[in-house]
Amino acid sequence: MNLPNKLTICRILLIPFFVVFLLLPELTEYGKYIAAAIFIIASLTDFADGKIARKYNLVTNFGKFMDPLADKLLVCAAMICLVETGQLDGWIVIIIMSREFIISGFRLVASDNGVVIAASYWGKFKTTFQILMIIVLILDIDSVYFRAAGVILTYTALLLTLISLIDYIFKNKQVLKEQK
């Protein structure tokens, strides 16, 4: 197993630790900081594994499948935890997670037809803003500016989620027409 795939597996293995530190009531004083650190480290592995895989030609079928799945697991776990802590509204999480399922479905149909759909810049912006939103919401610093940043990041992530969904469907609508 190559380094990018190990980083992907590492990201998945960090998720339960992240959840425990964020949600375990006994860890409320420092737990959110440890959870934020774990989330940041896991997010950095996402950026690192792709760069390493492309730079050193280590792209594998395992990585093509597991890397986006690991990203979705991490972000969705974080957002569900933030609903649990009352820092994120459930309807926002439903919209964001619905987009992920729709895109995953598109990718499965495309893959079945021998088409590989690359990630778009809108999707990368969406992911970046979702990660920033999650970090700010986890830290939950008692400051009017920090809370405003959390609200701005949340609605920007939501908007970019919708834009990237529309862009994705528009650019790849032929996938639904091209059946074997």
PECORRA-V603999 format. One record per helix or strand of 3 or more residues. SS is the DSSP state (~ for helix, > for strand). FROM is the first residue (numbers start at 1). TO is the last residue. If there is no record, write none. Layout:
BEGIN
SS/FROM/TO, SS/FROM/TO
END
This chain:
BEGIN
~/3/23, ~/25/55, ~/61/84, ~/90/112, ~/121/139, ~/144/172, ~/174/177
END
